[in-house]
């Protein structure tokens, strides 16, 4: 009997060596089975193993295609080699920074670096509940739209990603089902895989997930939780209006389904839509953090949870090894208290608006989705481009973009789109990169 893993290893080696190129279509499974003298079921397992490794993507009605892979995912690469191979312009990363940021952050850090301050335990992990001062500061920071969380419900993790992981781990058991937007944060796909959970994509319209789709998914088999990004959804930048939020809150209240509300990008949005937590307070768990507001290396993650769930989420933080550092929490308290975080958020909103104008100008005529203060653009590519082939062509020009294949929660058709992060390079570099990408897209379309 043919070992499907050995066959998958051979194809993986062909991909790593460049004999199979990004975007290249593999034979249909039955043709592959005949060509290699194996059962159709074995060919299916080979293709499934390649998909599990992230090397190929299968698209209903179109076939199986080689994905654009990152250097650090290729066999034999050291971290140093991966860094050397990385494109010089990285529009995958999305950590906005503004001029004068370091000067704003430094004063609070200086006082924490004294030996007497460090001797007070700032070099140790903090408990999940943090400190009273940290809980109060974060409750004030997150207050919006008439909603102010109770400080007693605020818990802390090392960053917002860890807050998402801990909250979902506290809600979902192996085999559980998590309802998500059809395009979702790629990290949630990884979390679900580690939990042994199934992601259930929810049908949507131009206003967000359909309440009826949530109810239908729950009737098919109970949902353990929903994970939603109501404000500046990644990657489309969609923000749900107040009416849709109220409709979703009514459905989850009726079903009793808990919700994880990711508000990491909400600080850039100036609208007054209430968070879902204000509309279904006993069910919604809010996750947020400082990595986007401040900096990815100087951060803490927050989870605001219903009173009855602080123990469960706190245990998940501890068991996952996701505790925040006491130093980071004390820095956060000072930055929030002296207005540094608010000043940075305002500067980053203004910066994002300028960058969106640049993107609209340089990509004029293309099919884009974004929002005035978003840090990313969702670009639906012109024919004949596919997400992975365009990603490979961009990399050949020294530009890294995120292919649309990273975001779908289900196994349906992968969008022929890429996400562009606008916030991690200087404006002159961004303009040159956008012009290069437009040239790549127009060149293929014209050809």
C-alpha positions in Angstrom: 0.0 0.0 0.0 1.3 3.4 -0.9 2.2 5.6 2.1 0.4 8.9 1.3 2.8 10.8 3.5 5.8 9.8 1.4 4.0 10.9 -1.7 3.2 14.2 0.0 6.8 14.6 1.0 7.9 14.1 -2.7 5.5 16.8 -3.9 6.5 19.1 -1.0 10.1 18.7 -2.2 9.1 19.7 -5.7 7.4 22.8 -4.4 10.4 23.7 -2.2 12.8 23.2 -5.2 10.6 25.4 -7.5 9.7 22.5 -9.8 6.1 23.2 -8.9 5.5 27.0 -8.9 3.0 29.1 -6.9 -0.4 29.1 -8.6 0.3 25.9 -10.6 -2.6 23.6 -10.7 -2.2 20.0 -9.6 -3.9 17.2 -11.6 -7.4 16.2 -10.6 -7.2 13.6 -7.8 -8.5 10.7 -10.0 -5.9 11.6 -12.7 -3.2 11.8 -10.1 -4.2 8.4 -8.7 -4.1 6.7 -12.1 -0.8 8.3 -13.0 0.8 7.1 -9.7 -0.8 3.7 -9.6 -2.7 4.3 -6.3 -6.2 4.2 -5.1 -8.4 7.3 -5.4 -8.7 7.4 -1.6 -4.9 7.5 -1.2 -4.7 10.4 -3.7 -7.3 12.2 -1.6 -5.2 11.7 1.5 -2.1 13.0 -0.3 -3.9 16.2 -1.3 -5.3 16.5 2.2 -1.9 16.2 3.7 -0.5 18.9 1.4 -3.4 21.2 2.3 -2.7 20.5 6.0 0.9 21.6 5.6 -0.3 24.8 3.9 1.4 23.9 0.6 -1.7 23.8 -1.6 -5.3 25.2 -1.6 -8.3 23.4 -3.0 -11.0 25.4 -4.6 -14.5 24.0 -5.3 -15.0 23.7 -9.0 -11.5 24.9 -9.9 -9.1 22.4 -8.6 -6.0 22.3 -6.3 -3.3 24.9 -6.6 0.2 25.4 -5.2 0.2 28.2 -2.6 2.7 31.0 -2.4 4.8 29.9 0.6 6.8 32.0 3.0 10.6 31.5 3.2 10.5 30.3 6.8 8.0 27.6 5.9 10.3 26.0 3.3 12.3 22.9 4.3 16.0 23.6 5.1 15.7 27.3 5.8 17.3 28.8 8.9 15.8 31.9 10.5 18.7 33.9 9.2 18.2 32.7 5.6 14.5 33.3 5.9 15.1 36.9 7.0 17.6 37.4 4.1 15.1 36.0 1.6 12.2 38.2 2.9 11.1 41.0 0.5 12.4 44.4 1.5 8.8 45.9 1.4 6.5 44.0 3.7 2.8 44.8 3.3 1.8 41.7 5.2 2.8 43.3 8.5 0.4 45.9 9.9 1.8 47.6 13.0 1.2 51.3 12.5 3.8 53.6 13.9 3.9 57.4 13.8 6.6 60.1 14.0 7.5 60.9 17.6 6.2 57.7 19.0 9.4 56.7 20.8 9.6 60.2 22.4 6.0 59.8 23.7 6.7 56.4 25.2 10.1 56.9 26.8 9.2 59.0 29.9 7.0 56.4 31.4 9.5 53.6 30.8 12.4 55.6 32.3 10.9 55.6 35.8 10.2 51.9 35.6 13.8 51.0 34.8 15.1 52.1 38.2 16.5 49.2 40.3 14.0 49.9 43.1 11.1 49.7 40.7 12.3 46.4 39.2 12.8 45.0 42.7 9.1 45.4 43.3 8.4 42.4 41.0 8.1 44.2 37.7 10.3 41.5 36.1 7.8 38.8 36.9 4.6 37.6 35.1 1.4 39.3 36.3 -1.7 37.3 37.4 -4.5 37.1 34.9 -6.4 39.6 36.9 -3.5 42.1 36.8 -3.7 44.9 39.3 -6.6 47.1 40.4 -4.9 50.0 38.8 -4.5 48.2 35.5 -8.1 47.0 35.5 -9.4 50.5 36.1 -7.2 52.0 33.5 -8.2 49.5 30.8 -11.9 49.8 31.6 -11.6 53.5 31.0 -9.6 53.0 27.8 -12.1 50.6 26.3 -15.2 52.7 27.2 -17.1 53.6 24.0 -20.6 54.2 22.6 -22.2 54.5 26.1 -20.5 51.2 27.2 -17.9 51.1 30.0 -16.8 47.6 31.1 -16.7 46.7 34.8 -13.1 46.7 35.9 -13.8 43.4 37.7 -14.3 41.7 34.3 -10.9 42.8 32.9 -8.3 40.1 32.5 -4.8 40.3 31.0 -2.7 38.3 28.5 0.7 38.9 26.9 -1.0 40.4 23.8 -4.4 40.5 22.0 -3.7 37.3 20.1 -3.2 35.4 23.4 -6.4 37.0 24.7 -8.3 35.6 21.8 -6.7 32.1 22.2 -7.4 32.0 26.0 -11.0 33.2 25.6 -11.8 30.6 22.9 -10.0 27.9 24.8 -12.2 28.6 27.8 -15.3 28.3 25.6 -14.7 25.5 23.1 -14.0 21.8 23.7 -12.6 19.4 21.1 -15.2 18.8 18.4 -16.9 22.1 19.2 -18.1 24.5 16.5 -17.1 28.2 16.2 -19.2 30.5 14.0 -17.1 33.0 12.2 -17.3 35.5 9.3 -16.7 33.8 5.9 -13.3 35.6 5.8 -11.7 35.5 9.2 -8.5 36.3 11.1 -6.0 33.6 10.1 -4.9 33.1 13.7 -8.4 31.9 14.6 -8.0 29.1 12.1 -4.8 28.0 13.8 -6.5 28.3 17.3 -9.4 26.2 16.1 -7.0 23.5 14.8 -5.2 23.3 18.1 -8.5 23.1 20.0 -9.8 20.4 17.6 -12.7 22.7 16.8 -14.5 23.3 13.6 -15.0 26.7 12.1 -18.4 27.4 10.6 -18.5 30.2 8.1 -21.6 32.4 8.4 -23.3 33.8 5.3 -23.3 37.6 5.1 -24.4 40.6 3.2 -22.9 44.0 2.8 -23.7 44.8 6.5 -22.0 41.7 8.0 -23.0 38.2 9.1 -26.7 37.4 8.7 -28.6 36.8 11.9 -30.5 34.0 10.2 -27.3 32.3 9.2 -26.3 32.2 12.9 -29.6 30.6 13.9 -29.4 28.1 11.0 -25.8 27.1 11.9 -26.8 26.6 15.5 -29.8 24.4 14.5 -27.6 22.2 12.3 -25.4 21.5 15.4 -25.0 23.7 18.4 -22.3 26.4 18.2 -19.9 26.6 21.1 -19.2 30.3 20.4 -19.0 33.0 17.8 -15.8 34.9 16.9 -16.7 38.2 15.2 -14.9 41.4 14.2 -17.8 44.0 14.1 -15.5 47.0 13.7 -13.0 47.3 10.9 -13.2 43.6 10.0 -9.9 42.1 8.9 -9.4 41.9 5.9 -12.4 43.8 4.4 -12.5 46.8 6.8 -16.3 46.4 7.1 -18.0 47.9 10.2 -21.4 46.6 11.1 -24.1 49.2 11.6 -26.0 49.5 14.9 -29.1 47.7 13.6 -27.1 44.6 12.5 -25.4 44.5 15.8 -28.7 44.6 17.6 -30.1 41.8 15.4 -27.1 39.6 16.1 -27.3 40.4 19.8 -30.9 39.3 19.8 -30.1 36.0 18.1 -27.2 35.1 20.4 -29.4 36.0 23.4 -32.1 33.7 22.2 -29.7 30.9 21.5 -27.5 31.5 24.6 -24.4 31.4 22.4 -21.3 33.1 23.8 -19.4 35.6 21.6 -15.8 36.6 21.3 -15.8 40.2 20.0 -12.4 41.2 18.6 -12.0 45.0 18.8 -8.2 45.2 18.1 -8.7 47.7 15.3 -11.7 49.6 16.7 -9.5 52.4 18.1 -9.1 53.7 14.5 -12.8 54.0 14.0 -14.6 57.2 14.9 -18.2 56.0 14.6 -20.5 55.6 17.6 -21.8 52.0 17.0 -22.1 50.2 20.4 -19.9 47.1 20.9 -21.8 43.8 21.0 -20.9 43.7 24.6 -23.2 46.5 25.3 -26.1 44.7 23.6 -25.6 41.2 25.0 -23.5 41.8 28.2 -23.9 38.3 29.7 -22.6 36.6 26.6 -20.0 38.7 24.9 -16.3 38.5 25.6 -14.3 41.5 24.3 -10.7 41.1 23.3 -8.3 44.0 22.6 -4.8 45.1 23.3 -2.0 47.7 22.9 0.0 46.2 20.1 -1.7 48.3 17.4 -2.3 51.4 19.6 1.3 51.4 21.0 3.8 48.9 19.6 4.0 45.1 19.1 7.0 44.7 21.5 5.5 46.9 24.2 2.1 45.5 24.7 -0.5 43.7 26.8 -3.7 42.0 25.7 -7.1 42.4 27.4 -10.1 40.2 27.7 -13.3 41.7 29.2 -15.5 38.9 30.2 -18.9 38.3 31.9 -18.6 38.1 35.7 -19.4 34.4 35.7 -16.5 33.6 33.4 -13.5 35.4 34.9 -12.4 32.2 36.6 -12.6 30.0 33.4 -10.8 32.6 31.2 -8.2 33.3 33.9 -7.4 29.5 34.1 -7.0 29.4 30.3 -4.5 32.3 30.4 -2.4 30.5 33.1 -2.6 27.0 31.5 -1.7 28.4 28.1 1.3 30.3 29.4 -0.2 33.5 28.1 0.3 35.8 31.1 1.2 39.4 30.7 4.4 40.8 32.2 4.1 42.9 35.2 6.4 45.5 33.6 4.2 45.7 30.5 1.1 46.2 32.7 2.6 49.0 34.8 3.8 50.7 31.6 0.3 50.4 30.2 -1.2 52.0 33.3 1.1 55.0 33.0 0.6 55.4 29.2 -3.1 55.3 29.6 -3.1 57.6 32.6 -0.9 60.3 31.1 -2.8 60.4 27.8 0.0 58.8 25.7 -2.2 56.0 24.4 -5.0 58.5 23.4 -2.4 60.8 21.6 -0.9 57.8 19.7 -4.4 56.6 18.7 -5.3 60.0 17.4 -2.0 60.3 15.4 -2.5 56.8 14.0 -6.0 57.6 12.8 -4.7 60.6 11.0 -1.9 58.6 9.5 -4.2 55.8 8.3 -6.4 58.4 6.6 -3.5 59.8 4.7 -2.4 56.3 3.7 -5.9 55.4 2.5 -5.8 58.4 0.2 -2.5 57.3 -1.2 -3.8 53.8 -1.8 -7.0 55.1 -3.5 -4.9 57.3 -5.8 -2.2 54.7 -6.7 -4.8 51.9 -7.2 -7.4 54.0 -8.9 -9.6 51.9 -11.1 -9.1 48.6 -9.2 -11.8 46.9 -7.0 -10.9 47.8 -3.5 -12.6 47.5 -0.1 -11.5 49.6 2.8 -12.5 52.4 5.2 -11.2 55.9 5.7 -9.2 55.1 8.8 -8.4 51.5 8.2 -4.8 50.3 8.1 -5.4 47.8 5.3 -6.9 47.4 1.9 -8.7 44.3 0.4 -7.9 44.2 -3.3 -10.0 42.0 -5.6 -7.6 41.3 -8.4 -8.4 41.7 -12.1 -8.5 38.6 -14.3 -6.5 36.6 -15.0 -4.8 37.0 -11.6 -5.2 34.5 -8.8 -4.3 35.3 -5.2 -1.3 33.0 -5.1 0.2 33.9 -8.5 -0.1 37.6 -7.8 1.5 37.1 -4.4 4.4 35.3 -6.1 4.7 38.1 -8.7 4.7 40.7 -6.0 7.4 38.9 -4.1 9.5 38.8 -7.3 9.3 42.6 -7.2 10.4 42.7 -3.6 6.9 43.2 -2.0 5.2 40.9 0.4 1.4 40.9 0.4 -1.1 38.5 2.1 -3.0 36.3 -0.4 -6.7 35.9 -0.1 -6.2 32.2 0.5 -5.2 33.0 4.1 -8.7 34.2 5.2 -11.5 31.9 4.1 -13.0 29.9 7.0 -14.5 27.2 4.8 -13.6 25.1 1.8 -15.5 27.1 -0.8 -14.0 29.2 -3.6 -10.9 31.2 -2.5 -11.2 34.9 -3.3 -8.9 36.2 -6.0 -7.8 39.0 -3.7 -4.9 40.1 -1.6 -4.7 42.2 1.6 -2.3 45.1 1.7 -1.1 46.4 5.1 -0.5 50.1 4.8 0.9 50.9 8.2 4.4 49.3 8.6 6.4 51.2 6.0 7.2 54.8 5.3 4.8 56.7 3.0 7.4 57.1 0.2 8.1 53.4 0.3 4.4 52.7 0.4 3.7 54.8 -2.7 6.5 53.1 -4.7 5.2 49.7 -3.6 1.6 50.5 -4.6 2.8 51.8 -8.0 4.8 48.6 -8.6 1.8 46.4 -7.6 -0.5 48.4 -10.0 2.0 47.9 -12.8 2.1 44.1 -12.1 -1.7 43.9 -12.1 -2.2 46.0 -15.2 0.5 44.1 -17.1 -1.2 40.8 -16.7 -4.6 42.2 -17.4 -3.4 43.9 -20.6 -1.6 40.7 -21.7 
